[in-house]
Amino acid sequence: MPILDQTGTEIVHYTNFPDDDGVNNIEVGAGRNCFGKKYFNQCYLTDLSTPNYPHFSQNDNYDEINSHFLDEIVDFYNLTPVRTYNRIIFCNPVGFGFQGKENAKKILNKAGELLNLDGEILVVGNSTNGWAKYDSATKWLGRLVQDGLLDYNFQISALSPLTENHIYRTDHMFWKMTVDEPTIVNQMFTITKIA
């Protein structure tokens, strides 16, 4: 059965990355998740490689479990800033994020380059994942600001717990990096580009 977004519209594949008009959100490291397409109107899904599942646009009866939803295979860090976005989404990232000062610096500076003013980084993850951990993001953002190592100014939100009744947990399956094993997300926060 086709996957519908939050408005009840069937999700779509964007073929003109990064130039599709009106696509102002991008999910990075999406794997086989379709989170960005379900919850944020007009969202590109990207990753470094193609999951070993057929693309949903090639399946007449695609579903969330047996399909991947990527619009483009691309390295986030090599994205040329030919345009900017309102939102960059990281769903339980592994290998990039807030594990250590240098990783945090790298992801924040690249995100700042790709975000509109007042654009946000949305991080949804498991509290045991050091790459997506709120405490790590807060710690390293503070240290990077203190040391003057960021090219942009950011403001981090309060932590939002994702309880078992939250729509992201009741209505969506998240997958680990291996794309073969589900995972549970239990926290969410945003980092907004303020200058």
C-alpha positions as CSV (number, residue, x, y, z in Angstrom):
1,M,0.0,0.0,0.0
2,P,1.5,3.4,-0.9
3,I,2.9,5.6,1.9
4,L,1.0,8.8,2.6
5,D,2.5,12.0,4.1
6,Q,0.9,13.8,7.0
7,T,-1.6,15.5,4.7
8,G,-2.8,12.2,3.3
9,T,-1.0,12.7,0.0
10,E,1.0,9.9,-1.6
11,I,4.8,10.6,-1.2
12,V,6.7,11.4,-4.4
13,H,10.2,10.8,-5.9
14,Y,12.0,14.0,-6.8
15,T,14.1,13.5,-9.9
16,N,15.7,16.9,-10.3
17,F,17.9,17.1,-7.2
18,P,18.7,19.8,-5.9
19,D,16.6,21.9,-8.3
20,D,13.0,20.8,-7.7
21,D,10.9,23.9,-7.0
22,G,9.6,24.1,-3.5
23,V,11.6,21.3,-2.0
24,N,12.9,23.1,1.0
25,N,13.8,20.2,3.3
26,I,16.5,17.5,3.1
27,E,17.1,14.4,5.1
28,V,20.7,13.2,5.2
29,G,21.6,9.6,5.8
30,A,18.1,8.5,5.2
31,G,18.8,4.8,4.3
32,R,15.5,3.1,3.7
33,N,13.6,5.5,6.0
34,C,10.9,7.7,4.5
35,F,10.6,9.9,7.6
36,G,11.3,13.2,5.8
37,K,8.8,12.5,3.1
38,K,6.1,11.5,5.6
39,Y,6.3,14.4,8.1
40,F,7.7,17.3,6.2
41,N,6.1,18.4,2.9
42,Q,8.5,18.4,0.0
43,C,11.6,16.8,1.3
44,Y,14.6,15.3,-0.4
45,L,15.9,12.0,1.0
46,T,19.7,11.4,0.5
47,D,22.4,9.0,1.5
48,L,25.9,7.9,0.7
49,S,24.8,4.6,-0.9
50,T,21.7,2.8,-2.1
51,P,20.1,0.3,0.2
52,N,19.6,-3.2,-1.1
53,Y,15.9,-2.6,-1.6
54,P,14.1,-1.6,-4.8
55,H,13.3,2.1,-5.1
56,F,9.6,2.8,-4.3
57,S,9.0,4.6,-7.6
58,Q,9.8,1.3,-9.4
59,N,7.3,-0.8,-7.3
60,D,3.6,-0.7,-8.1
61,N,2.8,-1.8,-4.6
62,Y,5.6,-0.3,-2.6
63,D,5.6,-0.3,1.1
64,E,7.7,1.2,3.9
65,I,9.3,-2.1,4.8
66,N,10.4,-3.4,1.4
67,S,11.4,-0.2,-0.4
68,H,13.8,2.6,-0.2
69,F,12.9,6.2,-0.9
70,L,16.1,8.0,-1.7
71,D,16.0,10.9,-4.2
72,E,19.8,11.2,-4.5
73,I,23.0,9.4,-3.6
74,V,25.2,12.1,-2.3
75,D,27.8,12.9,0.4
76,F,26.4,15.6,2.7
77,Y,29.8,17.1,3.2
78,N,30.3,17.4,-0.5
79,L,27.0,19.1,-1.3
80,T,27.7,22.3,-3.1
81,P,25.7,25.2,-1.7
82,V,23.9,26.1,-4.9
83,R,20.8,26.5,-2.9
84,T,19.7,26.6,0.8
85,Y,17.0,24.7,2.8
86,N,14.6,25.4,5.6
87,R,15.4,22.2,7.4
88,I,18.1,19.5,7.4
89,I,17.0,16.2,9.1
90,F,19.2,13.7,10.7
91,C,17.4,10.5,11.9
92,N,19.5,8.6,14.3
93,P,22.8,9.3,12.4
94,V,25.8,7.1,12.7
95,G,29.2,8.2,11.5
96,F,28.3,11.9,11.4
97,G,26.9,14.2,14.1
98,F,27.9,15.2,17.5
99,Q,30.4,12.6,18.7
100,G,33.4,14.7,19.5
101,K,34.4,18.3,18.9
102,E,35.7,17.9,15.3
103,N,32.6,15.9,14.1
104,A,30.3,18.5,15.7
105,K,32.3,21.4,14.1
106,K,32.2,19.7,10.7
107,I,28.4,19.0,10.7
108,L,27.4,22.4,12.1
109,N,29.5,24.4,9.6
110,K,28.3,22.4,6.7
111,A,24.7,22.6,7.9
112,G,25.1,26.4,8.3
113,E,26.3,26.7,4.8
114,L,23.1,24.8,3.5
115,L,20.5,26.4,5.8
116,N,18.4,29.6,5.3
117,L,18.6,32.1,8.1
118,D,16.2,30.7,10.8
119,G,16.5,27.3,9.1
120,E,16.9,24.4,11.5
121,I,18.7,21.1,12.0
122,L,16.2,18.5,13.2
123,V,17.8,15.6,15.1
124,V,15.7,12.6,15.9
125,G,17.4,9.7,17.6
126,N,18.0,7.2,20.4
127,S,19.5,8.7,23.6
128,T,22.2,6.0,23.5
129,N,23.5,7.0,20.1
130,G,26.5,9.4,20.7
131,W,26.1,10.8,17.2
132,A,22.6,12.1,18.0
133,K,22.8,12.6,21.7
134,Y,21.4,15.9,23.0
135,D,24.0,16.2,25.8
136,S,26.8,15.8,23.2
137,A,25.2,18.4,20.8
138,T,24.8,20.9,23.7
139,K,28.3,20.3,25.0
140,W,30.1,20.6,21.7
141,L,28.0,23.5,20.4
142,G,28.9,25.5,23.5
143,R,32.6,24.7,23.2
144,L,32.7,25.5,19.6
145,V,31.1,28.8,20.2
146,Q,33.4,29.5,23.1
147,D,36.5,28.7,20.9
148,G,35.1,30.7,17.9
149,L,35.3,27.7,15.6
150,L,31.9,28.0,13.9
151,D,31.2,29.9,10.8
152,Y,27.5,30.5,11.8
153,N,25.6,31.2,14.9
154,F,23.2,28.6,16.2
155,Q,20.7,28.2,19.0
156,I,19.8,24.7,20.4
157,S,16.2,23.9,21.6
158,A,15.2,22.1,24.7
159,L,15.2,18.3,24.5
160,S,11.9,16.8,23.5
161,P,11.3,13.2,24.6
162,L,9.6,11.0,22.1
163,T,7.4,8.8,24.2
164,E,5.9,5.5,23.0
165,N,2.7,7.5,22.2
166,H,4.4,10.1,20.0
167,I,3.3,9.9,16.3
168,Y,6.9,9.4,15.2
169,R,6.9,6.1,17.2
170,T,3.4,4.9,16.6
171,D,3.2,5.7,12.9
172,H,6.8,5.1,11.6
173,M,9.5,2.4,11.6
174,F,13.1,3.6,12.0
175,W,16.0,1.5,10.8
176,K,19.5,1.2,12.0
177,M,22.4,2.0,9.6
178,T,22.5,-1.6,8.5
179,V,18.9,-1.0,7.2
180,D,18.0,-4.5,8.3
181,E,17.3,-3.9,11.9
182,P,14.7,-1.6,13.4
183,T,15.5,0.9,16.1
184,I,13.5,3.0,18.5
185,V,13.9,6.8,18.6
186,N,13.2,8.5,22.0
187,Q,14.5,12.0,21.7
188,M,14.3,15.0,19.4
189,F,15.8,18.5,19.3
190,T,16.5,21.3,16.9
191,I,19.4,23.6,16.2
192,T,18.4,26.8,14.5
193,K,20.7,29.0,12.4
194,I,20.4,32.5,13.8
195,A,23.1,34.3,11.9
